[in-house]
Amino acid sequence: MKTKDFFGKIFSTRLWLNLAAMLVVVILLCWGVKAGIDIYTHHGERIAVPDVRRKLFADAEHILAAKKLKVVVSDTGYVKTLPPDCILEQSPEPGKEVKSGRVVYVVINSSHSPMLTIPDIIDNCSYREARAKLTAMGFRVGPTEYIPGEKDWVYGLKSNGKLLRTGEKVSVNDLLIMQVGDGMRDMEDSVVYANPDDYFYEDNDSSAQPMPSDGEYYTGPEAEGEVDEFEVVTGPEQ
């Protein structure tokens, strides 16, 4: 190819028109991609999140839907003074600017109080330790009920007049009463319970003997199977 023909093709109108057309296509393609991304991501859109706290979930759902926002329940809580399904918390917080379609996570009020499990404190720890455990877990601890036993030792737990067991579930609103020893019984004495109406008493100086039905117990020789020998003496005849 001659030099004249080479430069003639480079500076030809057709070549430059083709290059200009390609450049326009590239520019339009880039602009279209950017516009599509902006539309998809709602670029430049700002919506202030409304405050839906202390509102019922159904009402909050309508308020957020009007702002083109979605709502999802993330957790439940319990506030006794508020009605069920009332919104306690929300995220994002009120007033924060977001884009349409954003999900607002809410915590709603439960219809019943949460249940907590009784820890292993019965006949297993002192009064101070037991009270600290119950309070830390969120239980309400009422006045202490003292019973015969080792001083400040927890022997039982009651609620609404009912004795509770370890592992039993109780409402956080229920008042717990601890049965604590008053120190009036010797540590070396022990009581072995057979049934509510009949028990055995064991003392350091006597063997275990069943308690009779008349409410007395025997620790003398007769209780050990021995017979007290005696002689009947009669007075002079009148």
Phi and psi in degrees as GROMACS dihedral restraints (atoms count N, CA, C in turn):
[ dihedral_restraints ]
;  ai    aj    ak    al  type     phi  dphi    fc
    3     4     5     6     1   -76.3    20    10
    4     5     6     7     1   156.9    20    10
    6     7     8     9     1   -62.6    20    10
    7     8     9    10     1   -35.8    20    10
    9    10    11    12     1   -64.8    20    10
   10    11    12    13     1   -42.5    20    10
   12    13    14    15     1   -67.5    20    10
   13    14    15    16     1   -37.0    20    10
   15    16    17    18     1   -62.0    20    10
   16    17    18    19     1   -51.6    20    10
   18    19    20    21     1   -67.5    20    10
   19    20    21    22     1   -27.6    20    10
   21    22    23    24     1   -65.6    20    10
   22    23    24    25     1   -37.1    20    10
   24    25    26    27     1   -73.9    20    10
   25    26    27    28     1   -37.0    20    10
   27    28    29    30     1   -64.5    20    10
   28    29    30    31     1   -41.4    20    10
   30    31    32    33     1   -95.0    20    10
   31    32    33    34     1    17.0    20    10
   33    34    35    36     1   -75.3    20    10
   34    35    36    37     1   148.1    20    10
   36    37    38    39     1   -65.0    20    10
   37    38    39    40     1   -36.9    20    10
   39    40    41    42     1   -62.4    20    10
   40    41    42    43     1   -44.4    20    10
   42    43    44    45     1   -62.1    20    10
   43    44    45    46     1   -45.3    20    10
   45    46    47    48     1   -68.4    20    10
   46    47    48    49     1   -31.9    20    10
   48    49    50    51     1   -66.6    20    10
   49    50    51    52     1   -38.8    20    10
   51    52    53    54     1   -66.0    20    10
   52    53    54    55     1   -41.8    20    10
   54    55    56    57     1   -64.7    20    10
   55    56    57    58     1   -40.0    20    10
   57    58    59    60     1   -64.4    20    10
   58    59    60    61     1   -39.7    20    10
   60    61    62    63     1   -64.4    20    10
   61    62    63    64     1   -41.6    20    10
   63    64    65    66     1   -63.6    20    10
   64    65    66    67     1   -40.7    20    10
   66    67    68    69     1   -63.8    20    10
   67    68    69    70     1   -40.1    20    10
   69    70    71    72     1   -63.6    20    10
   70    71    72    73     1   -40.1    20    10
   72    73    74    75     1   -63.3    20    10
   73    74    75    76     1   -43.2    20    10
   75    76    77    78     1   -63.2    20    10
   76    77    78    79     1   -43.3    20    10
   78    79    80    81     1   -63.1    20    10
   79    80    81    82     1   -44.2    20    10
   81    82    83    84     1   -64.0    20    10
   82    83    84    85     1   -37.1    20    10
   84    85    86    87     1   -65.8    20    10
   85    86    87    88     1   -44.7    20    10
   87    88    89    90     1   -63.7    20    10
   88    89    90    91     1   -41.1    20    10
   90    91    92    93     1   -65.5    20    10
   91    92    93    94     1   -39.1    20    10
   93    94    95    96     1   -65.7    20    10
   94    95    96    97     1   -40.6    20    10
   96    97    98    99     1   -63.9    20    10
   97    98    99   100     1   -44.4    20    10
   99   100   101   102     1   -62.9    20    10
  100   101   102   103     1   -43.1    20    10
  102   103   104   105     1   -63.9    20    10
  103   104   105   106     1   -39.3    20    10
  105   106   107   108     1   -64.6    20    10
  106   107   108   109     1   -41.4    20    10
  108   109   110   111     1   -64.9    20    10
  109   110   111   112     1   -41.8    20    10
  111   112   113   114     1   -63.2    20    10
  112   113   114   115     1   -38.8    20    10
  114   115   116   117     1   -67.2    20    10
  115   116   117   118     1   -42.0    20    10
  117   118   119   120     1   -67.7    20    10
  118   119   120   121     1   -39.5    20    10
  120   121   122   123     1   -92.8    20    10
  121   122   123   124     1     1.7    20    10
  123   124   125   126     1    54.4    20    10
  124   125   126   127     1    49.9    20    10
  126   127   128   129     1   -62.0    20    10
  127   128   129   130     1   132.3    20    10
  129   130   131   132     1    81.8    20    10
  130   131   132   133     1    -3.1    20    10
  132   133   134   135     1   -84.3    20    10
  133   134   135   136     1   135.5    20    10
  135   136   137   138     1  -134.3    20    10
  136   137   138   139     1   120.3    20    10
  138   139   140   141     1  -125.6    20    10
  139   140   141   142     1   124.6    20    10
  141   142   143   144     1   -78.0    20    10
  142   143   144   145     1   126.4    20    10
  144   145   146   147     1   -68.9    20    10
  145   146   147   148     1   122.9    20    10
  147   148   149   150     1   -73.0    20    10
  148   149   150   151     1   158.2    20    10
  150   151   152   153     1   -86.9    20    10
  151   152   153   154     1   110.9    20    10
  153   154   155   156     1  -111.1    20    10
  154   155   156   157     1     9.2    20    10
  156   157   158   159     1   -65.8    20    10
  157   158   159   160     1   146.0    20    10
  159   160   161   162     1    67.6    20    10
  160   161   162   163     1    13.9    20    10
  162   163   164   165     1  -107.7    20    10
  163   164   165   166     1   153.4    20    10
  165   166   167   168     1   -66.9    20    10
  166   167   168   169     1   152.1    20    10
  168   169   170   171     1   -60.1    20    10
  169   170   171   172     1   -40.6    20    10
  171   172   173   174     1   -62.4    20    10
  172   173   174   175     1   -41.4    20    10
  174   175   176   177     1   -67.6    20    10
  175   176   177   178     1   -41.7    20    10
  177   178   179   180     1   -63.6    20    10
  178   179   180   181     1   -35.9    20    10
  180   181   182   183     1   -62.8    20    10
  181   182   183   184     1   -41.6    20    10
  183   184   185   186     1   -67.9    20    10
  184   185   186   187     1   -40.5    20    10
  186   187   188   189     1   -63.3    20    10
  187   188   189   190     1   -44.8    20    10
  189   190   191   192     1   -71.3    20    10
  190   191   192   193     1   -35.6    20    10
  192   193   194   195     1   -64.0    20    10
  193   194   195   196     1   -35.0    20    10
  195   196   197   198     1   -64.5    20    10
  196   197   198   199     1   -25.2    20    10
  198   199   200   201     1   -94.4    20    10
  199   200   201   202     1     9.6    20    10
  201   202   203   204     1    60.9    20    10
  202   203   204   205     1    39.0    20    10
  204   205   206   207     1  -117.4    20    10
  205   206   207   208     1   151.5    20    10
  207   208   209   210     1  -103.6    20    10
  208   209   210   211     1   158.8    20    10
  210   211   212   213     1  -131.2    20    10
  211   212   213   214     1   137.0    20    10
  213   214   215   216     1  -136.3    20    10
  214   215   216   217     1   134.8    20    10
  216   217   218   219     1   -80.3    20    10
  217   218   219   220     1   119.3    20    10
  219   220   221   222     1   -97.2    20    10
  220   221   222   223     1   -25.0    20    10
  222   223   224   225     1  -166.4    20    10
  223   224   225   226     1   170.9    20    10
  225   226   227   228     1  -124.5    20    10
  226   227   228   229     1   152.5    20    10
  228   229   230   231     1  -135.8    20    10
  229   230   231   232     1  -171.0    20    10
  231   232   233   234     1  -147.2    20    10
  232   233   234   235     1   120.5    20    10
  234   235   236   237     1  -127.0    20    10
  235   236   237   238     1   116.1    20    10
  237   238   239   240     1   -60.0    20    10
  238   239   240   241     1   -32.8    20    10
  240   241   242   243     1   -82.8    20    10
  241   242   243   244     1    -6.0    20    10
  243   244   245   246     1  -109.0    20    10
  244   245   246   247     1   151.4    20    10
  246   247   248   249     1   -73.1    20    10
  247   248   249   250     1   160.1    20    10
  249   250   251   252     1   -62.0    20    10
  250   251   252   253     1   152.6    20    10
  252   253   254   255     1    67.4    20    10
  253   254   255   256     1    10.4    20    10
  255   256   257   258     1   -78.9    20    10
  256   257   258   259     1   138.8    20    10
  258   259   260   261     1   -80.3    20    10
  259   260   261   262     1   124.4    20    10
  261   262   263   264     1   -93.2    20    10
  262   263   264   265     1   -41.4    20    10
  264   265   266   267     1  -141.6    20    10
  265   266   267   268     1   159.5    20    10
  267   268   269   270     1  -144.5    20    10
  268   269   270   271     1   152.6    20    10
  270   271   272   273     1  -146.3    20    10
  271   272   273   274     1   125.1    20    10
  273   274   275   276     1   -65.8    20    10
  274   275   276   277     1   159.1    20    10
  276   277   278   279     1   -70.2    20    10
  277   278   279   280     1   158.7    20    10
  279   280   281   282     1   -58.0    20    10
  280   281   282   283     1   139.7    20    10
  282   283   284   285     1    91.6    20    10
  283   284   285   286     1   -14.7    20    10
  285   286   287   288     1   -71.7    20    10
  286   287   288   289     1   138.2    20    10
  288   289   290   291     1   -87.9    20    10
  289   290   291   292     1   126.9    20    10
  291   292   293   294     1  -134.6    20    10
  292   293   294   295     1   179.3    20    10
  294   295   296   297     1  -100.1    20    10
  295   296   297   298     1   159.9    20    10
  297   298   299   300     1   -62.5    20    10
  298   299   300   301     1   148.4    20    10
  300   301   302   303     1    87.7    20    10
  301   302   303   304     1    -4.4    20    10
  303   304   305   306     1   -67.7    20    10
  304   305   306   307     1   142.0    20    10
  306   307   308   309     1   -89.5    20    10
  307   308   309   310     1   129.3    20    10
  309   310   311   312     1  -103.9    20    10
  310   311   312   313     1   117.8    20    10
  312   313   314   315     1   -91.0    20    10
  313   314   315   316     1   133.2    20    10
  315   316   317   318     1  -127.9    20    10
  316   317   318   319     1   153.3    20    10
  318   319   320   321     1  -110.4    20    10
  319   320   321   322     1   122.5    20    10
  321   322   323   324     1  -106.3    20    10
  322   323   324   325     1   157.5    20    10
  324   325   326   327     1   -79.5    20    10
  325   326   327   328     1   131.3    20    10
  327   328   329   330     1   -76.0    20    10
  328   329   330   331     1   156.2    20    10
  330   331   332   333     1   -80.5    20    10
  331   332   333   334     1   -13.0    20    10
  333   334   335   336     1  -139.0    20    10
  334   335   336   337     1   156.9    20    10
  336   337   338   339     1   -70.7    20    10
  337   338   339   340     1   146.8    20    10
  339   340   341   342     1   -66.8    20    10
  340   341   342   343     1   151.2    20    10
  342   343   344   345     1  -104.0    20    10
  343   344   345   346     1   136.6    20    10
  345   346   347   348     1  -118.5    20    10
  346   347   348   349     1   150.7    20    10
  348   349   350   351     1   -91.2    20    10
  349   350   351   352     1   132.7    20    10
  351   352   353   354     1   -66.3    20    10
  352   353   354   355     1   123.3    20    10
  354   355   356   357     1   -74.4    20    10
  355   356   357   358     1   172.8    20    10
  357   358   359   360     1   -83.1    20    10
  358   359   360   361     1    79.7    20    10
  360   361   362   363     1  -118.1    20    10
  361   362   363   364     1   -14.6    20    10
  363   364   365   366     1   -73.5    20    10
  364   365   366   367     1   120.6    20    10
  366   367   368   369     1    55.3    20    10
  367   368   369   370     1    35.8    20    10
  369   370   371   372     1  -139.5    20    10
  370   371   372   373     1    -9.3    20    10
  372   373   374   375     1  -159.4    20    10
  373   374   375   376     1   172.0    20    10
  375   376   377   378     1   -79.7    20    10
  376   377   378   379     1   169.0    20    10
  378   379   380   381     1   -60.8    20    10
  379   380   381   382     1   -45.0    20    10
  381   382   383   384     1   -64.2    20    10
  382   383   384   385     1   -43.7    20    10
  384   385   386   387     1   -65.6    20    10
  385   386   387   388     1   -42.6    20    10
  387   388   389   390     1   -64.6    20    10
  388   389   390   391     1   -43.9    20    10
  390   391   392   393     1   -62.7    20    10
  391   392   393   394     1   -39.9    20    10
  393   394   395   396     1   -64.0    20    10
  394   395   396   397     1   -40.7    20    10
  396   397   398   399     1   -64.6    20    10
  397   398   399   400     1   -47.4    20    10
  399   400   401   402     1   -64.2    20    10
  400   401   402   403     1   -42.1    20    10
  402   403   404   405     1   -66.0    20    10
  403   404   405   406     1   -40.9    20    10
  405   406   407   408     1   -64.7    20    10
  406   407   408   409     1   -31.3    20    10
  408   409   410   411     1   -79.7    20    10
  409   410   411   412     1   -13.8    20    10
  411   412   413   414     1   105.4    20    10
  412   413   414   415     1     6.6    20    10
  414   415   416   417     1   -74.5    20    10
  415   416   417   418     1   155.2    20    10
  417   418   419   420     1   -96.7    20    10
  418   419   420   421     1   120.7    20    10
  420   421   422   423     1  -106.4    20    10
  421   422   423   424     1   124.5    20    10
  423   424   425   426     1   -96.1    20    10
  424   425   426   427     1  -163.5    20    10
  426   427   428   429     1   -61.0    20    10
  427   428   429   430     1   150.4    20    10
  429   430   431   432     1   -85.1    20    10
  430   431   432   433     1   139.5    20    10
  432   433   434   435     1  -105.5    20    10
  433   434   435   436     1   119.6    20    10
  435   436   437   438     1   -94.2    20    10
  436   437   438   439     1   135.8    20    10
  438   439   440   441     1  -132.7    20    10
  439   440   441   442     1   161.3    20    10
  441   442   443   444     1   -59.5    20    10
  442   443   444   445     1   131.0    20    10
  444   445   446   447     1   162.7    20    10
  445   446   447   448     1  -175.9    20    10
  447   448   449   450     1   -61.8    20    10
  448   449   450   451     1   138.0    20    10
  450   451   452   453     1   -61.4    20    10
  451   452   453   454     1   130.9    20    10
  453   454   455   456     1    62.3    20    10
  454   455   456   457     1    23.3    20    10
  456   457   458   459     1  -101.5    20    10
  457   458   459   460     1   134.7    20    10
  459   460   461   462     1   -83.3    20    10
  460   461   462   463     1   118.7    20    10
  462   463   464   465     1  -105.0    20    10
  463   464   465   466     1   -18.6    20    10
  465   466   467   468     1  -167.2    20    10
  466   467   468   469     1   169.7    20    10
  468   469   470   471     1  -141.5    20    10
  469   470   471   472     1   130.4    20    10
  471   472   473   474     1  -125.2    20    10
  472   473   474   475     1   154.2    20    10
  474   475   476   477     1  -152.9    20    10
  475   476   477   478     1   127.1    20    10
  477   478   479   480     1    56.0    20    10
  478   479   480   481     1    36.7    20    10
  480   481   482   483     1    78.0    20    10
  481   482   483   484     1     5.3    20    10
  483   484   485   486     1  -113.4    20    10
  484   485   486   487     1   135.0    20    10
  486   487   488   489     1   -73.0    20    10
  487   488   489   490     1   135.0    20    10
  489   490   491   492     1  -102.7    20    10
  490   491   492   493     1   157.2    20    10
  492   493   494   495     1  -116.8    20    10
  493   494   495   496     1   156.8    20    10
  495   496   497   498     1   -62.4    20    10
  496   497   498   499     1   132.4    20    10
  498   499   500   501     1    92.2    20    10
  499   500   501   502     1    -9.6    20    10
  501   502   503   504     1   -74.8    20    10
  502   503   504   505     1   144.0    20    10
  504   505   506   507     1   -92.2    20    10
  505   506   507   508     1   134.0    20    10
  507   508   509   510     1  -134.6    20    10
  508   509   510   511     1   144.2    20    10
  510   511   512   513     1   -66.8    20    10
  511   512   513   514     1   145.1    20    10
  513   514   515   516     1   -67.3    20    10
  514   515   516   517     1   -15.8    20    10
  516   517   518   519     1   -84.0    20    10
  517   518   519   520     1   -15.6    20    10
  519   520   521   522     1   -73.7    20    10
  520   521   522   523     1   141.2    20    10
  522   523   524   525     1   -89.1    20    10
  523   524   525   526     1   126.1    20    10
  525   526   527   528     1   -97.3    20    10
  526   527   528   529     1   136.3    20    10
  528   529   530   531     1  -115.7    20    10
  529   530   531   532     1   122.8    20    10
  531   532   533   534     1   -91.9    20    10
  532   533   534   535     1   134.0    20    10
  534   535   536   537     1   -94.3    20    10
  535   536   537   538     1   112.2    20    10
  537   538   539   540     1  -119.3    20    10
  538   539   540   541     1   142.5    20    10
  540   541   542   543     1   -66.3    20    10
  541   542   543   544     1   141.1    20    10
  543   544   545   546     1   -97.9    20    10
  544   545   546   547     1     2.7    20    10
  546   547   548   549     1    80.9    20    10
  547   548   549   550     1    12.0    20    10
  549   550   551   552     1   -89.7    20    10
  550   551   552   553     1    -5.4    20    10
  552   553   554   555     1  -114.3    20    10
  553   554   555   556     1   140.8    20    10
  555   556   557   558     1   -67.9    20    10
  556   557   558   559     1   141.3    20    10
  558   559   560   561     1   -64.9    20    10
  559   560   561   562     1   -25.6    20    10
  561   562   563   564     1   -82.5    20    10
  562   563   564   565     1   -11.5    20    10
  564   565   566   567     1   -82.9    20    10
  565   566   567   568     1   150.4    20    10
  567   568   569   570     1  -140.4    20    10
  568   569   570   571     1   148.3    20    10
  570   571   572   573     1  -118.5    20    10
  571   572   573   574     1   122.5    20    10
  573   574   575   576     1  -105.6    20    10
  574   575   576   577     1   112.9    20    10
  576   577   578   579     1   -85.6    20    10
  577   578   579   580     1   127.3    20    10
  579   580   581   582     1   -98.6    20    10
  580   581   582   583     1   -50.5    20    10
  582   583   584   585     1  -158.1    20    10
  583   584   585   586     1   170.8    20    10
  585   586   587   588     1   -59.4    20    10
  586   587   588   589     1   -23.1    20    10
  588   589   590   591     1  -105.4    20    10
  589   590   591   592     1    -7.9    20    10
  591   592   593   594     1  -145.0    20    10
  592   593   594   595     1   121.6    20    10
  594   595   596   597     1  -139.3    20    10
  595   596   597   598     1   167.1    20    10
  597   598   599   600     1  -110.3    20    10
  598   599   600   601     1   140.5    20    10
  600   601   602   603     1  -110.9    20    10
  601   602   603   604     1   128.7    20    10
  603   604   605   606     1  -119.8    20    10
  604   605   606   607     1   126.1    20    10
  606   607   608   609     1  -122.9    20    10
  607   608   609   610     1   161.5    20    10
  609   610   611   612     1   -65.2    20    10
  610   611   612   613     1   -30.3    20    10
  612   613   614   615     1  -101.0    20    10
  613   614   615   616     1     2.3    20    10
  615   616   617   618     1  -145.8    20    10
  616   617   618   619     1   157.6    20    10
  618   619   620   621     1   -81.0    20    10
  619   620   621   622     1   161.3    20    10
  621   622   623   624     1   -67.6    20    10
  622   623   624   625     1   131.8    20    10
  624   625   626   627     1  -131.5    20    10
  625   626   627   628     1   140.0    20    10
  627   628   629   630     1   -67.0    20    10
  628   629   630   631     1   145.7    20    10
  630   631   632   633     1   -83.3    20    10
  631   632   633   634     1   124.3    20    10
  633   634   635   636     1   -67.2    20    10
  634   635   636   637     1   166.0    20    10
  636   637   638   639     1   -69.5    20    10
  637   638   639   640     1   -20.3    20    10
  639   640   641   642     1   -84.9    20    10
  640   641   642   643     1     5.0    20    10
  642   643   644   645     1    89.9    20    10
  643   644   645   646     1     4.3    20    10
  645   646   647   648     1  -105.3    20    10
  646   647   648   649     1   159.1    20    10
  648   649   650   651     1  -133.8    20    10
  649   650   651   652     1   155.6    20    10
  651   652   653   654     1  -114.6    20    10
  652   653   654   655     1   132.4    20    10
  654   655   656   657     1  -125.2    20    10
  655   656   657   658     1    -1.0    20    10
  657   658   659   660     1   -85.3    20    10
  658   659   660   661     1  -168.1    20    10
  660   661   662   663     1   -61.2    20    10
  661   662   663   664     1   -37.7    20    10
  663   664   665   666     1   -61.8    20    10
  664   665   666   667     1   -31.6    20    10
  666   667   668   669     1   -69.9    20    10
  667   668   669   670     1   -21.6    20    10
  669   670   671   672     1   -94.2    20    10
  670   671   672   673     1     9.5    20    10
  672   673   674   675     1    89.4    20    10
  673   674   675   676     1     4.9    20    10
  675   676   677   678     1   -87.9    20    10
  676   677   678   679     1   155.4    20    10
  678   679   680   681     1  -111.2    20    10
  679   680   681   682     1   128.3    20    10
  681   682   683   684     1   -81.2    20    10
  682   683   684   685     1   109.7    20    10
  684   685   686   687     1   -75.6    20    10
  685   686   687   688     1   138.1    20    10
  687   688   689   690     1  -151.3    20    10
  688   689   690   691     1   163.0    20    10
  690   691   692   693     1  -122.6    20    10
  691   692   693   694     1   134.7    20    10
  693   694   695   696     1   -83.9    20    10
  694   695   696   697     1   123.1    20    10
  696   697   698   699     1  -112.3    20    10
  697   698   699   700     1   125.9    20    10
  699   700   701   702     1  -103.4    20    10
  700   701   702   703     1   148.0    20    10
  702   703   704   705     1   -82.8    20    10
  703   704   705   706     1   175.2    20    10
  705   706   707   708     1   -66.1    20    10
  706   707   708   709     1   149.2    20    10
  708   709   710   711     1   -71.1    20    10
  709   710   711   712     1   141.8    20    10
